[in-house]
């Protein structure tokens, strides 16, 4: 049984990862969409479920289910050592968020938390450590708390005076970030020059909030589903429960944090476009129009800022993403090549060998742990 949490994009991607292992193992998977916990209790009582993967309410709720049912928690945080679970490394999410906002020039930063959520607390603590700030100083538990801070700043809103610098806010999810962007527009607060907004999830329907591209930290949903299914295989074989954390993707910078006076704006904006379109990156003419320059001026400015050409940087990003996928997913080398822009396996292997010195398969063999390698090999 696979429990859908109600977040469509994440559910579908996780389900895709689960089904890769389910097909291999010969499982029959029942997907439950509505009232997952209530349905699970009923189906377990009827003897219709052999094992479960889902985003469970809490460990206390799981205590009401029979111990004989192998279960894997698939959510934003791990439970105790007694429950097999897979989740994103929340601390790594917080660190990446802090680095991005600081690099974008936001010296005053806050974290808009999800009330009572353990992953939100871990993100905030890591964010505070990275910025050298007291967690209680930067943690905002409600959206209204953010508006109160901004109302006291002399440089934001319709009645602008000499400001004290822009504010950056890191949100627990893209949904929260979208609410911030919309609320800022209603209050006359300019995003991103007065307020930078960073979300989590890279959700398609939240990405165009208020007419702005939303900067976001993508989460490896397919890999999470695959790893959860592999943990379930372990449980069905009688192995002890364990928790696994997977790293998030790199920040995809978009308009919501790319301030006009940010000295690294050109690199951030271009890399954000490339990261979201590695398979079919825009032509240089289209990219230069996007940043408001002629092609020759754009390429010269990019080289001066980054030290290389836009095309060379795009190749760097393709290599970085292919290495991330080789390490953290069970995808075949051919599929990874397609994702990063090489539909022909031979072309991808030649590209990878030129950039890394060895083939993709060799790189995976040398850089992936034994347990990760078993997952990768079983899914190819």
HUNOR-V41384 format. One record per run of one state. SS is the DSSP state (H for helix, E for strand, C for the rest). FROM is the first residue (numbers start at 0). TO is the last residue. Records with the same first field share a line. If there is no record, write none. Layout:
SS: FROM-TO, FROM-TO
This chain:
C: 0-0, 3-6, 25-29, 32-34, 45-49, 54-57, 62-68, 74-82, 88-88, 103-106, 112-116, 131-133, 140-141, 152-165, 171-172, 186-193, 200-202, 206-207, 211-213, 217-219, 236-241, 246-249, 252-263, 275-282, 290-293, 306-308, 328-331, 339-343, 356-358, 367-368, 379-379
E: 1-2, 30-31, 50-53, 69-73, 83-87, 107-111, 138-139, 166-170, 194-199, 214-216, 242-245, 250-251
H: 7-24, 35-44, 58-61, 89-102, 117-130, 134-137, 142-151, 173-185, 203-205, 208-210, 220-235, 264-274, 283-289, 294-305, 309-327, 332-338, 344-355, 359-366, 369-378
